[in-house]
Amino acid sequence: MHFVQHKYSTTNFKHSHRKLNKLGNQIAGKPIDVAILQMQFSEKRNSKRIKSMLATAKQHATMKGLDPERLLVCMFRPPYAVN
């Protein structure tokens, strides 16, 4: 199976990395549609912005010709953001 990577990032979130890590752990490794659905029903304040970022990343990947059904969420953790 051939994998293609699409990397998307936004400006820095001005929130605690611990709070963002909890949401990231919730969606890491899941298909992007499932991750968007998880953020839609999450009660956390940051979930709206993460949902918007995921939707934009999905749109950009689709414009690049990638199959939206094969997109998975991967979470990057900088070395300073350890739980």
Residue frames as qw, qx, qy, qz and C-alpha x, y, z in Angstrom:
[[0.000, 0.891, 0.455, 0.000, 0.00, 0.00, 0.00],
 [0.426, 0.336, 0.002, 0.840, 1.34, 3.44, -0.92],
 [0.275, -0.778, -0.438, 0.357, 1.04, 6.20, 1.65],
 [0.296, 0.564, 0.104, 0.764, 1.12, 9.90, 0.86],
 [0.358, -0.480, -0.484, 0.638, 1.63, 12.46, 3.60],
 [0.045, 0.739, 0.259, 0.620, -0.19, 15.77, 3.73],
 [0.432, -0.280, -0.472, 0.716, 1.09, 18.10, 6.43],
 [0.092, -0.744, -0.310, -0.585, -1.06, 20.96, 7.65],
 [0.432, -0.356, -0.499, 0.661, -0.49, 23.39, 10.49],
 [0.038, -0.895, -0.312, -0.316, -1.88, 26.69, 11.70],
 [0.054, 0.683, -0.363, 0.631, -0.62, 29.53, 13.81],
 [0.251, 0.070, -0.826, 0.500, 0.15, 28.71, 17.40],
 [0.493, -0.640, -0.536, -0.246, -2.73, 27.99, 19.72],
 [0.001, 0.505, -0.430, 0.749, -2.65, 30.28, 22.74],
 [0.822, -0.403, -0.031, -0.401, -3.80, 27.55, 25.09],
 [0.534, -0.544, 0.640, -0.097, -2.21, 25.08, 27.44],
 [0.411, 0.381, -0.780, -0.279, -0.37, 22.30, 25.61],
 [0.156, -0.016, 0.936, -0.314, -1.72, 19.87, 28.23],
 [0.546, 0.418, 0.430, -0.586, -5.30, 20.67, 27.26],
 [0.561, 0.572, -0.370, -0.471, -4.49, 20.42, 23.57],
 [0.119, 0.335, -0.934, -0.037, -2.68, 17.10, 24.10],
 [0.414, 0.156, 0.793, -0.419, -5.81, 15.61, 25.67],
 [0.648, 0.568, 0.138, -0.488, -7.85, 16.49, 22.58],
 [0.372, 0.615, -0.635, -0.281, -5.03, 15.35, 20.31],
 [0.143, -0.202, 0.961, -0.124, -4.81, 11.98, 22.02],
 [0.575, 0.327, 0.561, -0.497, -8.55, 11.59, 21.53],
 [0.689, 0.645, 0.053, -0.326, -8.31, 11.86, 17.73],
 [0.011, -0.654, 0.709, 0.264, -4.76, 10.64, 16.93],
 [0.170, -0.143, 0.957, 0.187, -4.71, 7.72, 14.49],
 [0.446, 0.498, 0.681, -0.300, -8.37, 8.08, 13.53],
 [0.352, 0.473, 0.558, 0.584, -9.79, 8.83, 10.07],
 [0.096, 0.066, -0.054, 0.992, -10.26, 12.56, 9.57],
 [0.435, -0.413, -0.428, -0.676, -14.06, 12.31, 9.31],
 [0.677, -0.468, -0.554, 0.127, -14.23, 10.51, 12.68],
 [0.447, -0.160, -0.294, 0.830, -11.90, 13.11, 14.21],
 [0.124, -0.254, -0.165, -0.945, -14.09, 15.97, 12.95],
 [0.603, -0.474, -0.511, -0.390, -17.14, 14.23, 14.40],
 [0.641, -0.341, -0.509, 0.462, -15.36, 13.75, 17.75],
 [0.243, -0.047, -0.153, 0.957, -14.53, 17.46, 17.90],
 [0.292, -0.395, -0.395, -0.776, -18.08, 18.41, 16.91],
 [0.681, -0.543, -0.421, -0.252, -19.49, 16.71, 20.01],
 [0.589, -0.089, -0.468, 0.653, -16.67, 17.59, 22.40],
 [0.263, -0.902, -0.341, -0.012, -17.52, 20.09, 25.12],
 [0.590, -0.392, 0.034, 0.706, -13.96, 21.46, 25.32],
 [0.155, 0.877, 0.057, -0.451, -13.49, 25.06, 24.22],
 [0.123, -0.568, 0.625, 0.521, -10.51, 24.25, 21.97],
 [0.531, 0.193, 0.816, 0.126, -12.46, 21.58, 20.07],
 [0.458, 0.811, 0.290, -0.219, -14.15, 24.13, 17.79],
 [0.119, 0.848, -0.418, -0.305, -10.84, 25.47, 16.56],
 [0.349, -0.301, 0.864, 0.202, -9.38, 21.99, 16.12],
 [0.574, 0.464, 0.671, -0.073, -12.49, 20.92, 14.19],
 [0.378, 0.889, 0.008, -0.259, -12.11, 23.93, 11.90],
 [0.085, -0.696, 0.659, 0.272, -8.42, 23.14, 11.38],
 [0.494, -0.018, 0.864, 0.096, -9.21, 19.49, 10.54],
 [0.557, 0.672, 0.465, -0.147, -11.89, 20.52, 8.04],
 [0.244, 0.895, -0.258, -0.270, -9.48, 22.94, 6.35],
 [0.264, -0.491, 0.802, 0.214, -6.72, 20.32, 6.23],
 [0.584, 0.270, 0.765, -0.001, -9.16, 17.84, 4.66],
 [0.480, 0.831, 0.196, -0.202, -10.15, 20.42, 2.04],
 [0.056, 0.816, -0.509, -0.266, -6.50, 21.20, 1.21],
 [0.412, -0.244, 0.865, 0.150, -5.64, 17.51, 0.90],
 [0.597, 0.512, 0.612, -0.086, -8.64, 16.95, -1.37],
 [0.358, 0.896, -0.075, -0.251, -7.55, 19.87, -3.57],
 [0.116, -0.647, 0.718, 0.228, -4.12, 18.18, -3.86],
 [0.673, 0.251, -0.577, -0.388, -5.85, 15.10, -5.22],
 [0.036, 0.180, -0.927, 0.328, -5.67, 12.89, -2.12],
 [0.485, -0.371, -0.719, -0.332, -8.53, 10.55, -1.28],
 [0.336, -0.522, 0.285, -0.730, -10.42, 11.95, 1.76],
 [0.916, -0.261, -0.144, -0.269, -11.42, 8.42, 2.79],
 [0.872, 0.073, -0.309, 0.373, -7.75, 7.50, 3.38],
 [0.122, 0.668, -0.305, 0.668, -6.76, 10.52, 5.49],
 [0.705, -0.454, -0.492, 0.236, -5.70, 9.80, 9.08],
 [0.197, -0.933, 0.124, -0.276, -4.92, 12.24, 11.87],
 [0.781, 0.021, -0.352, 0.515, -1.37, 12.16, 13.17],
 [0.330, -0.941, -0.065, -0.048, -0.32, 14.22, 16.17],
 [0.589, 0.442, -0.332, 0.589, 3.09, 15.86, 16.45],
 [0.583, -0.790, -0.159, 0.102, 4.43, 16.50, 19.92],
 [0.308, 0.782, -0.370, 0.396, 7.29, 18.95, 20.28],
 [0.610, 0.051, -0.660, 0.436, 9.89, 17.89, 22.86],
 [0.013, -0.179, 0.434, -0.883, 8.78, 20.60, 25.32],
 [0.636, -0.159, -0.053, -0.753, 5.14, 19.44, 25.30],
 [0.380, 0.043, -0.919, 0.096, 5.53, 16.23, 27.30],
 [0.612, -0.557, -0.373, -0.419, 2.54, 15.10, 29.38]]
